Amino acid sequence: MSTTKKQPVRASLAAFLGTMIEWYDFYIYAFASAMIFGSLFFETESTFIATMASFATFAIGLLVRPIGAVFFGHIGDKIGRKKSLVITLFMMGISTIGIGFLPTYAQIGVGAPVLLIILRIIQGLSVGGEWGGAVLIAAEHAPAHRKTFFASFAQLGSPAGLILATIAFRLISEMDDEALYSYGWRLPFLASFGLLVVGYLVRRSVNESPEFVEAREKAALERSKKRKEEAPFKELFSKMPKVILLAIGANVLGIAGFYFVNTFMLSYTTAYLKMDRTLILNVLLVVSFVQFFSQPLSALVGEKFNSYKFLLFSSGVCIFSPYLMFTMVDTQNPVLMVIGISITVIFMAGYYSVIAGFLTTLFPVHLRYTAISVAYQFCGAIAGGLTPLIGTALAEMYAGSWIPLAIFYSFISLLTLSCVFFLNPSKRETY
């Protein structure tokens, strides 16, 4: 097989490994926020206030992601997808390793949470630029009829990163509290160095996106004809405001659903159901494997039959699935918990695997990096950042009842379904 023919496979592998590393880094922060950071970086006797403060630093990383989306989207649409992706990979790796070396509140006082927030902001900026580029480097190298499937490899990095993060925290959860809170929590962050090296070596072997190269050449020709060129972000919102707003809403389930099932569920089960942290980590680890293997199958089904109809179906099922999930989680039986959470995750992750390729079809090449990054990251800043906070507030307000939490998840799913409905491909020319 020639080097050119190998590029689609190599590009999808690079997208997968890159997003796996980025999400591993992001998830270990999420786990640490739910389990550890509250007591290490915030001086308070209230577990609720400490958890909310810790989740607030988690939310900050999500809130700055739109800035990263605009900045790296501009680089990706003007200079190149590959250059943008290398920068984001290094930013995430260095900031994550930095967190592993941070002193705690007991050691340096208020400087500890300040430094934590700074590094968290760098993490958020890098993820803001990573996702869109990873999706495009895979999709734009793929054959025309396989773009949904190849783009799904960028989405597969999320459950893979979750598996690695869960294993890492499962291992350190075996430590006694003294070892865990003194140095054990640092180990998953420091392990990111090895992943960073591997990710860089694979990513540097991928050629620039052929669709981007072609679009850049056409743009150069247009500039030679003295056509005024707008910044991608400005052109996007001036020419396609309805599409970009609907695309933001269409990402809600894939983002908020993830943080609800993984980040918030970890906090909910340990703080409110008083489950052992090892038990829930074991359950979430099994569920993350279910997600990892079900996502590619969902992408194949969506590609073969109809991506639009698949997105409507999977988000529709997610409106009803949380009621079964919470019923089975309440039993605290590991097998039933795995079944209940897995049912919800299969449909949520199925939606997540297909939405990336679907979004790439909405926008022209010269706006695509900025457009899908903005859609994903603006949604992430709002839905992803607020989901653990809203979930924790509801759990505290309605202690002993999971019904408000299930209704919240149903609302997330219904909102997503509504936005996808109005992105009907047969009516796209009216936008």
PyMOL commands that set and color helices and strands:
alter all, ss='L'
color gray80, all
select helices_A, chain A and resi 3-35+37-41+47-63+65-78+81-100+105-108+111-139+144-172+177-182+184-190+192-203+210-224+232-239+241-250+252-271+277-304+307-329+334-360+365-397+403-421+425-430
alter helices_A, ss='H'
color red, helices_A
deselect
rebuild
show_as cartoon
